Amino acid sequence: MRLSCCYECDILPLSYRMMFVSLIKKSLEKSNKEYFNNLYYYKDKSNKKSKNFCFSVYLNDFSRENENFRVDGKIILNISSPDHEFMINLYNGLLKNVEFEYKGYRLKKERVRLIREKKILKDRAIFKTLSPIYIKDKVGNSLSPEDEKYEENLNYILDLTLKNFRGYGLKREVKFNSINLTKVVVKEKIRGYIEKNDNDYLYLNSYRGNFYIEGDVEDLNYIYMLGIGFRRNQGFGMVEVLE
């Protein structure tokens, strides 16, 4: 399932992804508090387990002003997940959130609609990124598609992502090839990182553009719905099928 949500907002923080993480969490809580608590908490502590969704944010007609974006057009939040219970609760919560405030910034909802997903029928699919893909190695170093260990670590996180959703991982390892991926450095203000480091921001080397993946057809369809890479629940790794 996919959702597309249209918002108005004159000013948006430069590190806006955590604002939309907060919107998603608040919408789930407003729709079904028991479901929200089971998803985000375990034994009264924050549940760090990856969730079965990804999202992207599209800004139309914007300019940068210091640590903010001035937005003259619309803001589109896209969300994807194969988990129907999650998406139904989120959809209902987003409808209830007519206005949402985050650290002095305010979003005003215009509409929320369901988007029909494409179906992958072959064992090779071409994708384009809707939000940048972030891949890292086992010690936390960012990797580029040219790195020797990129495909290995991509397979690691894809296997884990599928295992978290359906109980088992990839049916077979994928083969990855960049078509025109380019580097984008994402600047985010994440509380857990700030508490452990002197820097106020976390900088992530991620990549956007087109690429293709070869693999099992069922795996590819779930990869399309769940997203690709690390930090999918924080606005990374959402993709669209080109062919």
Secondary structure, 3 states (H helix, E strand, C coil): CEEEEEEECCEEECCCHHHHHHHHHHHHHHHCHHHHHHHHEECCEECCCCCCCEEEEEECCEEEECCEEEECCCEEEEEECCCHHHHHHHHHHHHHCCEEEECCEEEEEEEEEEECCCCCCCCEEEEEECCCECCECCCCCECCCCCCCHHHHHHHHHHHHHHHHHCCCCCCCCEEEECCCEEEEEEECCHHHHHHCCCCCEEEEEEECEEEEECCHHHHHHHHHHCCCCCHHHCCCCEEECC
